[in-house]
Amino acid sequence: MNNFETLIRKNLRTVIGVLSGTSVDAVDIVLVKIKGKGKSSEIKVLDFRSYPINIKLKKHILRLSTDNKIKAEDICRLNFVIGNLFAESVNKFISDKNLSAKDIDLIGSHGQTVCHFPANKKLFGYDSRSTLQLGDPSVIANRTGINVVGDFRTADVASGGDGAPLVPYLDYILFASDKKSRAFVNIGGISNVTYLCKSCDQNEVIAFDTGPGNMLIDSLMMKLFKKKYDKNGKTSSAGKVNAGLFKFLKDYDKFYRKKFPKSTGREYYGEKYISDILKNVENAKPADIISTVTKFTAFTIYHNIKRFNPGELLISGGGAKNISLMNFLKEYSGKTEVNPINEKGITTDNKEAVLFALLANEFLNGNRANITSATGSFKNVFLGKFCPA
């Protein structure tokens, strides 16, 4: 307990942020120094690395979202497997940096989302809105010897929120301005937008999921080309947009038209969605399908941000590397500048990992870090659970 009290009193902490995204391609790890708390937080990014996930394990994880025959034992064991995977990756990262566990104050671990059902449904008379991220933080703490804060979404869901998006808190802390309004789009598996009006406070931030990010593109690349993703958007660039399929997508997709706050995931943009696309391709060539879905992804982002008319649009996440997607987004955005983010050490690759390092630090500082205007929660809550080493 004395070590915990010392950790709480620290104003400068060395923190690791770790996650694997909805694509389940790699464990992303960032090392940061964080001084202060809340709006006074100063974050210095020291290093970022990605550790690929074994393809067989990836497929097994993805099965949890689609296979109704999965047993409770599978989920229970995978919770520890992912915890061990994260811990192994952190230990390798520390070793690669010639550091030891004693050099790290804290780990912020998001875990691996396998289920996300924020819409309420009564079961046996009780509310059942829920979210599930595997990779138990106690396992990570035990295997690394480092204190861990994890399970960041459940408190927001328990208080009536969607548990997402969480990225807007980082945007607010680092980029809120008294001089201008700004919009940030994170294009991971799912795309989400953060709009910071001039001089906004925490609960005036507007943020929500806009629809697909890389998820549809990645799934179709695997189905059609046996590739994990469309590297640099080359396949999309080689194809042509199919007007019939594009119209089908605009009519078929209900999520992008919903009012915010809202969130989504693989439960909507999963196998059924992909199957329905492939049933309506109208003899389009495989590259044309990728090009059409890429343009549709850009369209759903634009559709959701055009009302804000931002002067600048800063893009993060893997989608920022897809040249075709970025070009479609620029085409839709007109005079609005569209650029990959590269400010204050935050890049398209490390942003989400930095977020979970920040959220872990804010938990220790006693700060409530959800954005109620973004998640729909009826109150600000503490995000995370502390698991001592």
N, C-alpha and C positions, 0 to 999 in steps of 0.2 A: 504493500500500500504506500510505503514511503516513496517508491519509484514512481507510482502513479501521481502522487502529490507533487513531486518534482516536475513531472511531465506537464501537469496542469499549469504550473506556475511559469513555464517557459514562454518567452515572447518570440523566440526564434526557434523553429523546429525544422528538422530534416525529414521530409515525408516522401513516401513512395505512393504513387497512384497506379492501380492495376485494374484491367478489365479485359474481357473478350466481347466483341460486339455481336450483333445479330447474325453477321455472316460467319462467325465462328472460325475465322481463318487463323487468328494468332492471339497470343496473350500480349497486350500492349502494356509497357511499363515506363513510367516517367519518374525521374528523381528531381525534387524541387526543394528549395529553401523557402519557407513562408514566415514572414515577420508580421506581427500584429494580428488584427482580427477585423471581421466585417469590412466596411468600406475603406478602412485603413490598411487592409492586407496588402503586403508587398510580396509578389511571387517571383522567384528567380528559377528558371528552368535550367537544370544542370545537365541532364541527359535524357534521351528517349530511345527505347529499343523495342522491337517486336520479336516474339518467339513463336514460330509456326506451330500450329496444332496438328497432331497426327490425323491424317485424312479419315482413318477408321473411327477414331474418337469423334471427329467432327460429324460424321454421318450418324453416329449413335446419338449424339446430342440433338441433332436436328430431327431425328425420329420422334423425340419426346413431344414435339409440337404437332405432329401429324398422325401418329400411330395410336389408335384407340386400344391396342392390345398391350401397351406398355404396363408392366406390373409396378406396384408400389415399391417392391424390392429394387427395381431398376433405378427409380428416382432416388431412393435412399442411398444406394451405393454410389450413384453418379454424383450426389452431393459431396461425398468425400473424395471421389476421384478428381473432380474439378478443383476442390480445395487443395489437394496434393499437387495437381498440375500448376496451379497458381503459385504455390509455395516453391515448387521446383524452379519455376521461371524466375521468381524473385531471388532465390538463392544463387542462381546462375548469373543474374544481373549484378548482384552484389559482388560475386566472385570476379566477374569480368571487369568491374570497376576497382578491384583491389581494395574493397571495403569489407567490413564485418557487420554483423547484426547490431553491434554496439554503436555503430555510426548512424543508425537509422532510428528516429524517434517513433515513427508511426507508419502504418500502411493503411491506405484507404482502398478497399476492394469492393467493386461493384458486383462481382460474381457474373454468372451466365444466366441471362433471362431464358426461361423455358416456357413459362406461361404468364400471360398478362390479361386479366379480366376485370378491369376497373368498373365496368357497368354493373350495377347491383342486381342481384337475383335472390329471392328468398328461398332458403333451403331449411326445411324443418322450422320455419318461423324466424330464422335468423338471417341477417345480412351476410352475403357471401362474396362481395367484391373482393378481389384478391390479385396478388402478383407473386411470382416465385422466381427467385434468382438462386441458382445452385452454386456451390463452392463455399462451404461453411467457413466463416471467418475464424472460428475457433481452431479449425484444422490448420489454417494458414499461420495463425499465431503460434500454434504448437510446433509446426515444422520449421518455421523461420526463426523463432525466438524473438519476434518483434510484435509489439502491440498492434492490434488491428481494429479498425472501425469498418463495419460492412453492413449489408442489408439496408441500403439507403431509401428504398422506395416504400416499404411497408407502412411506415408511420403516416405518410401522406395519404395513402389509400385508406388506412384505418380512420382518417379524419375526413373522409368523403371525397378525396381527390383522386386523380388518375394515376398518381405516382410518377407522372411524366408530363412534360419534359423537365429535366433537372439542370440541363446545360445553361438555361437563362440566369441561374444564380451566378455562375462564373462570368457571363457576359455583363451582368449588372455590376459586380464587384470591380471588374477590370476596365470596363469600357463606357459606363454611364457618363454622360457629359452634360455640363451646364450650358454648352454652346451650340450643340446640334443634335438632331435625332439620327439614329443609326439602326440598320437592320442587319441581323446575322442569320445565316442559314447554315445549319450543320447537316450535311448529306452523308449519313451513315447508311445502315440498312433501311431505316426510315428517315425522312427529311423533317426537320423542325426549324421553326423560325423564332427569333427573338427580336422584338421591336422595342427599342429604348427611346422613348420620347425625351425631349430636352428637359433636364432637371427632374427626372422621374424618381420616385422613391421605390422601395422594394416591391410593394404590392400594386404599383402602377405599371410594372413591366408586363408587356403583352407577349405571350409565347405559347406555342402549341405545335403539334405535329401537323404537317401539311399533307402527308401521304407518302408514297413510295420514295425511297432514295435509291440505293443500289440493289435493293432486295429483288425486285422483279427482273432487273437486268441480269444480275448474277444467276438467278434461278434459270432463266432462259438460256444464258450462255452455257450452263452445264447441260441443259436438256438438248440444245441444238448443236453445240460445238465441243462438248466435253471439256470446257474450260471453266475455271473458277470465276472469272470476271472478264469484262471487256477492257483490256489494258489500254489505257490512254484514249479509250473510245474509238479504237481503230476499226472494229467491226461495225459499229454504228455509222462511222464516217463513210464506210464502203457501201452501205446500204442506202435505200431511199425510203422515205416515209410513205406508208400505205394508208391512203385516205380512209378506206373502209374500216380498217383495224383501229385507226386513231379515233374515228367517230364511235366505234363500239366501246372503246376504253372510256371515253368521256361520258357515255351514257351508262355504262356498266358500273363504274366506280362511284359509290355513294359517299365514301369517306371524305374525299377532298372538298365536297360541297357542304359538309356539316359545319355548323357554327362552332367557334371556339368558346371555351377551352375544350380541347379534344386530344386524344392520344390513340395510337394504334400500334400494330406489330405484325408478327408472322401469323397470328390467329386470323387476321383479315387478308394479308398479302401472302398467303401460303399456297399450298398445293392446289386447292380448288380454284383459286384465282388464276394460277398458271394454266391449269387444265382448260379453263374457260377461254383463255386467250388463244390457246392452240386449237380450239374448236372453231375459232372465228378468224383465222388468218387469211382466208380468201385467196389461197394459192400464193401468198407472199413468200418471197425467198427468205431463208433464215436471217441473212444480214438485214433485210428490210424489216423483219419483226423486231430485231434489236434496235434499229434506228427509230422505229415507230414508238416503241416502249420508252426509249431514251427521251424522245421529244415529249411524250406524255408525262414523264417524270418532271421535266422542266416546266411543263404547262401547269401541273398541280401546284408546284412551288409558286410560280407567278400568280396563279389564280388567287392564292391565299395572301400574297403580300402586296398586291397592286393597290389595295385600299389605303395602305399607309403612305404610298408615294415617297419612299425613302430616297434621300440623295445619294446614298451609298449602300451597296449590298456586299457584305464580306462573307465569303464561303469557306467552310471548314469541312473536315471529314474526307473519306476516300473519294467521294463524288467530285471533289474539286480537282482531281487528277484526270477526270474523264473529259477530254477536250471537246468531244461532241456534245456532252451534256452541258458544259459551260457555254459553248457557242449557242445552243438552243436557248439557254437561260438569258444570255446577252441579247439575243434576237427578240425575245419577249419583253425584256426590260427597257428597251429603247434607250433613252438618254441617261437612265440610272447606271452609274458605274458598278460593274460586277467584277470583283477581284478575290483571289484566294487570300485568306487571312494570314498576316505575318506581322503581328504587333505584340510587344511586351513578351517576346519569347514564345508566344502561342502560335502554333502552326496547324495546318490541315491535319497532320498526323497525331499530334500530341494533345489536342484540346480536351478530349473527353477524359483522358488519363489525368490531366491536370485538374479537371473538375473534381474527381473523386479524391485526389490528394487534398484539395481545398475543403471539400465537405467533411472529410475526416478531421481536419484541423479546426473547422468551425464547430464540430461536435464537442471537441475538447474545450473550446472557448465558450461553450454554452450559448451559441447563437442558433436561432431557428432559421433554417436555410431553404425552406421551400418557398416558391413564388405562388401565392394563392391565386392570383389572377391568371396564372398559367396552368396550374394543375386542377383548379376547381375546389381545392380543399377549403373547408369552412374556417380554418385557423392556421396560423404558422406553427410548425412543429419542429422538434429536433429530429434530424435525419440520421439514422444509423444506430448501431449497437456496438458497444465497446467490448472487445475480447482481449484480455490481457495475456501476455506471453507467459 
